Amino acid sequence: MSGVWVFKNGVLRLVENPSDCSSRRKMLVHVASGEAITSYSVLERKLFCLGWERYYDEPELLQYHKRSTVHLISLPRDFNKFKSIHMYDIVVKNRNEFEVRDF
């Protein structure tokens, strides 16, 4: 049995073809400018302005650290592998600066 479990209107059901679900793609948005983050270069500019620094220790990842915190943002090198979990990590570590939106 494969598929996605969906909880809707108090009922849990298995959807065998997840593309039938009303799931939407996610987009990371910089709140102040309203700009969608469409590449790592755009994201990096925003992070640098917020005091984040780039780490070069891990060749498979893009990593950013903020000196005033213990936070570390680790992202896959390929932007096509940039998923909602990475977006929410950025949102949590930069309160009121970014949002994840459906499109």
Secondary structure, DSSP 8 states (H G I E B T S, - for coil): --SEEEEETTEEEEESSGGGS----EEEEETTTTEE--SHHHHHHHHHHTTEEEE-S-TTEEEEEETTSS-EEEEESSGGG--HHHHHHHHHHSTTTEEEEE-
